[in-house]
Amino acid sequence: MKKKVYGSLLLNLFTTISVIVCAIILSIRGPKTFRMFTTQSNIVSGIVAAIIVVFDILILLKKYNEIPNWLKIVKMIATTGVTLTFFVVVFYLGFVAVAQGYSYFILFRSTNICFHLLTPLSAILSFILFEGRSNIKFKYTFLNMIHMICYAIFYTINVFTHLNRDGSVNKDYDWYYFVLGENWTYIFAVFGILIVTYGIGLALWFTNKKLDLFKE
């Protein structure tokens, strides 16, 4: 048990500190950066990680026996969000950057090395390795889409209330380049990302339930 608690404590502490530092740096650049799902998902992950740090310390002090199940569910939701961020950057936005003449690795510079790579990996590892074998029921896996659904609503309203005079999409408001052709194709992008989100959450849930590397 202690191996899991110490592992969870270290990784969640890293996530918390990284998110705080990066959020402060990004706030200096202006509020626009907080419209990004990347920033939002990492901040949510950082808040959840901070709460888990508190519970890990209480467990080590023998004030609690384990992390509450409600918090494990929230951690699953938060981890799904940052894992989605990681996947979108690695398998989509990196190639968009290359198509625009930039380096693929431009998305891993400065604070992006944390928000696009390190904190997602930290959240994934802590959830499946050190917070594994939890009793999260299957029905809760659908909650993994909550953040993405809310963001999709915000993004859709933002895109289609700022169209150009000719009806085309204003690229300043389609910062993830989801509307690459006709406006109606956007619906496929939204449903596609929701399916991917649920798939990621389901994979995390399944791995969390089955993986137990630190039996004692």
N, C-alpha and C positions, 0 to 999 in steps of 0.2 A: 504493500500500500504506500509506504513512504517514498519509494522510487517514483511512483506515479504522481504523488503530490508534489515532490520536488521538481520533477520534470514539467508538470503543469505550471507550477509557480514561476520557474525560470522563463519559460516560453511566453506566458501571459504577461509577465513583468516586462519582457523585451517588447512585446506588442504595445503595451500601455505607454512605455517611455517613447518608443519610436513614433507612435501616433501623436502624442503630445508635442514632441519636438517638430515634427513635420507640419502639424496643424498651425503651430505658431509661425513657422516660416511662410506657409501659404497665406496666412491671414495678412501678412505684410504686403503680399503681392496684390491683394484686393479680394473682394467678395465673390468675383466670378468663378473662382476655382472651386467654390463650395457648391456650385450647381452640378458638378461632375459626379457621376455615380461612384467613380473611383474614390473620391474624397469622402463622400457620404458613407460608403460601405466600410471604409477603413476607420472612420470616426466611430461608427457603431461597433465595429469589432474591438476598437480600443476601449470603449466604455465597458463592454461586456468583459473584456480581459481584465480590466481593473477590478470589477466586482468579483471575478473568480480569484484574483490574487488575494483579496480580503478573505474569501472563504477558505482558500488553501492555507493561509496563515492560521485561521481559526481551527482548521483540521489538525494542523501540526501542534497547536496548543491544546488539542483535545477538547475543544469547545463544540465542534461538530464532527460527525462521523464521516460525512461525505458531502459532495456538492449537491444541493437540492435539484430535484428533477426539472423543475421549471427553468432553472438556470441552464441546465444542459440543453433544454429545448431552445432557449434564447441563443446559446452558444452555437447550436447547429444552424440556426437562421443566419446569424452573423457570419459564420464561417462560409456558408453558401454564398453570401454576398461578396466576400473578398476573393473567394475561389472563382466566381464568375468574372470578377475584375481581372484576375490573373489570366484566365482563359481567353478573354476578349483581347487583352493586350498581346499575348503570345501568338494567338492564332488568327487575329483579325487586324487590330490597329497597327501592329508592327509592319505588316505588309502594306497597309494603307500609307504608312510613313515612307516606305521604300518606293511606292508608286509615285509619291510626290517629290521624290528626289532626295529624301533624307536617309540617314542610317537607320537600320532596324533597331539598333540599340539606343537611339535617342530617347526612347520611352523608358529607359532604365538609368537615366541621369538624375543627379540632384535628389530631390525628395522622392522622385519616381522609383528609385531603386528600392525604397521601403514600401511605398504604396502599391507598386506594381509587382513586387517580387518577395521581399523579405517578410513583411507582415502577413501577406496571404499564406506563405509557406509556414510561418510560425503558427498561425491559427489552425491550419490543416493538421500539422503534426501534433499540436497539443490536443486537438479534438479526437483524432483517431488513435493516438498512441497513449496519451496520459489521461484522457477522459473517456477511454473506451469501455466497452461492455456496459453501456448505460441501458436503462429500461425505457427508452423513448419509444412510444408506440408508433406504428406505421402511419396512423391517421394524422399525426403531427407533421409528417413530411410535406404536406401541402402548404404549411405555414412558411416554408422556405421561399415561396414566391411573393410574399407580402411586400417586401421592400421593392422588388422589381416591378410589381403591378403598380404600386404607388408612383414609382419613378417613371414608368411608361406613360401613365396618365399625365403627369407633369410635362414630360418630354413632348408628348403628342400635342398637348394644348400649346406649348411654347413654340413648336415648329409651325403649326398651321394657323396660328394667330399672327405670325410674322412673315407671311408670304410676300414675295416681290409683286409688283404691280401686274406683271404678266402671269401671275399664278404659280410661278416656279418657287422652289424652296430657297430661302435665304440661308446661305451656308453658315452665317454667323450664329444661327440658331439650331443648326443641325450638326453640332460639333462631333457627333459620333459617325457622321456620314451614313446614316441608315437609309436616307432617301437618295439612292444612286440613280434611279431612273424616273419613271412616272410616279406621281405622288401616291397613287393607290398601291404601289408595291411596298409602301411603308408597313402596311398591315402584316405582310409576310415576315418582315424583319421583327416586328413586335412579337408575333406568335412564335417565331423561331427562337428568339431570345428567352421567352418564357418556358418553352420546352427544354431548352438547354439548362436553364436555371433549375427546373424541377429535376432534371436528370442528374445534375451536379449534387443537389441536395439529397437525392435518393442514394447516390453512390456513397456520399459521406455518412449517411445514416446507416447503410448496410455495413460499411467498413468499420464504423464505430462499434456496432453490435457484435461483429465477428472477430475483430482483432484484439488479442490479449497477449502482448509480448512480455508483460511483467507480472507473471503469476507469482504469488508468494504463499 
